[in-house]
Amino acid sequence: MIVNPMTTSAFTKLPEPPYYSVIFSSQRTAGENGYGLMADRMVELAAEQPGYLGVESARASDGFGITVSYWTSLDAVVRAL
């Protein structure tokens, strides 16, 4: 699980709505192939973007995962792309 670097909790502390969520799902295959390092780097880069609020991520034992990042505005999401 990726922990939000803004808190010590696995759950992102969000402001009162409105805010925006970006959802990414993935299916891991056998072998690490650098995925963990790349995922950590992506979170680091996202955290540097204006409007970033945090991220939550979970992965099942079969390799299916969902990551949700939170943003202050739609503009912040678009700029982060």
NUNUFI-91787 format. One line per field, with one value per residue (C-alpha): residue in one letter; residue number from 1; x, y, z. Coordinates in nm, 3 decimals, decimal comma. Layout:
% residues N
aa	[A/...]
i	[NUM/...]
east	[X/...]
north	[Y/...]
up	[Z/...]
***
This chain:
% residues 81
aa	[M/I/V/N/P/M/T/T/S/A/F/T/K/L/P/E/P/P/Y/Y/S/V/I/F/S/S/Q/R/T/A/G/E/N/G/Y/G/L/M/A/D/R/M/V/E/L/A/A/E/Q/P/G/Y/L/G/V/E/S/A/R/A/S/D/G/F/G/I/T/V/S/Y/W/T/S/L/D/A/V/V/R/A/L]
i	[1/2/3/4/5/6/7/8/9/10/11/12/13/14/15/16/17/18/19/20/21/22/23/24/25/26/27/28/29/30/31/32/33/34/35/36/37/38/39/40/41/42/43/44/45/46/47/48/49/50/51/52/53/54/55/56/57/58/59/60/61/62/63/64/65/66/67/68/69/70/71/72/73/74/75/76/77/78/79/80/81]
east	[0,000/0,125/0,087/0,007/0,329/0,122/0,011/0,112/-0,222/-0,298/-0,607/-0,574/-0,695/-0,914/-1,067/-1,438/-1,565/-1,545/-1,228/-1,149/-1,038/-0,837/-0,869/-0,613/-0,653/-0,384/-0,316/0,031/0,200/0,464/0,789/0,852/1,013/1,071/0,700/0,733/1,009/0,815/0,495/0,682/0,837/0,499/0,361/0,664/0,610/0,235/0,300/0,508/0,218/-0,001/-0,339/-0,231/-0,406/-0,293/-0,318/-0,455/-0,371/-0,470/-0,377/-0,543/-0,349/-0,424/-0,235/-0,535/-0,485/-0,661/-0,496/-0,694/-0,528/-0,705/-0,684/-0,820/-0,961/-1,010/-0,745/-0,497/-0,571/-0,523/-0,199/-0,061/-0,106]
north	[0,000/0,346/0,579/0,945/1,135/1,419/1,208/0,904/0,740/0,516/0,733/1,072/1,363/1,554/1,900/1,958/1,895/1,984/1,807/1,571/1,207/1,033/0,654/0,418/0,041/-0,209/-0,579/-0,685/-0,976/-1,213/-1,041/-0,696/-0,554/-0,222/-0,155/-0,063/0,191/0,346/0,366/0,537/0,786/0,866/0,950/1,171/1,357/1,395/1,537/1,815/1,933/2,228/2,109/1,762/1,647/1,287/0,929/0,595/0,259/-0,102/-0,429/-0,770/-1,094/-1,170/-0,853/-0,631/-0,282/0,050/0,384/0,701/1,041/1,353/1,705/2,049/2,122/1,988/2,237/2,081/1,737/1,858/2,043/1,729/1,528]
up	[0,000/-0,086/0,210/0,160/0,232/0,381/0,680/0,880/0,805/0,508/0,448/0,288/0,499/0,257/0,279/0,258/-0,097/-0,370/-0,479/-0,766/-0,775/-1,044/-1,039/-1,188/-1,194/-1,285/-1,302/-1,192/-1,362/-1,230/-1,139/-0,995/-1,311/-1,131/-1,079/-0,710/-0,771/-1,059/-0,852/-0,568/-0,812/-0,967/-0,620/-0,552/-0,880/-0,820/-0,472/-0,630/-0,847/-0,745/-0,625/-0,515/-0,196/-0,153/-0,273/-0,158/-0,311/-0,253/-0,423/-0,399/-0,371/-0,738/-0,842/-0,920/-0,779/-0,757/-0,687/-0,621/-0,623/-0,496/-0,638/-0,550/-0,895/-1,244/-1,360/-1,116/-1,263/-1,620/-1,533/-1,367/-1,685]
***
